[in-house]
Amino acid sequence: MKLVRFGAQGAETPGVVDSNGEIRNLFSVIPDLSGEYLSPASLAKLRNIDLTTLPKAPADARLGPPVAGTHNFIAIGLNYADHAKETGQEIPTEPILFNKATTSICGPNDDVMIPRESRHLDWEVEIAFVIGARARYVEAKDWAQYIAGYCICNDVSERRFQSKRGGQWVKGKSAETFGPIGPWLVTPDEIADVDNLAMSLDVNGVRKQTGSTATMIFKIPELLAYVTEFMVLEPGDIITTGTPPGVGTARNPKEFLKAGDVVELKIDGLGSQRQTVVEFKL
């Protein structure tokens, strides 16, 4: 299934994409894509619904983040061998974890806002996975009991905040709109091989990132097991898993985003995103 949330920001309605690519309203079935409604049992029930009985969403409906109720938004650093190489850093022996504030989460096509004092705004196309059941000390082989699905994440980053303001990555990763998620939450049964998905990111129509999940150092089941060594994850929590090469800060000369730029992201089977970069506004 391809699950979505649509509507005005903060008032999204759960939905599902039918075989014709149209969104069907799920509100009569579940109140939202959060908590217990992300569980394996709940998702199994949704698969058995006759989608033709559900009303269609408006054709021009805004897409919100496809999951609600996120308490933890965890990111993995330097998790692609080719990205680690381009940054001149050693391949990690253990996953590098950092937080993104949940207030950074936004819809896949919402504007990305430049924070105050930002100078080095960067892009990162990533595959994220969403937790569907309470997870603590999970074994990698049991991943299917805990992962509700996958989605695209743009791990928007302010590199000066990240590296020059005390060396704490969370500072450069957590600003408002720094976490576009979606367009869909794609259940694992829809993806034949999550370890071999093509990824790309364009800025103003020019390709900047080309990669594949095949070059991930730590695979998704391993990341789930690792993170749950250190914290309990709840349904709706998001883990975004790192980026392939081509980020702006690793280019020569360096390239950063400015107001008016358009960023487009794609991952096989997970759809696409499109954001316009805008100036800071209250």
Secondary structure, DSSP 8 states (H G I E B T S, - for coil): -EEEEESSTT--EEEEE-TTS-EEE-TTT-S-SSGGGGSHHHHHHHHTS-GGGS-B--TT--B--S------EEEEES-BHHHHHHTT----SS-EEEE--GGGEE-TTS-EE--TT---EE--EEEEEEE-S-BSS--GGGGGGTEEEEEEEE--EEHHHHHHSSS-HHHHH-STT-EEB-S-EE-GGG-S-TTS-EEEEEETTEEEEEEEGGGBSS-HHHHHHHHHHHS-B-TT-EEE----S--GGGSSS-----TT-EEEEEETTTEEEEEEEE----
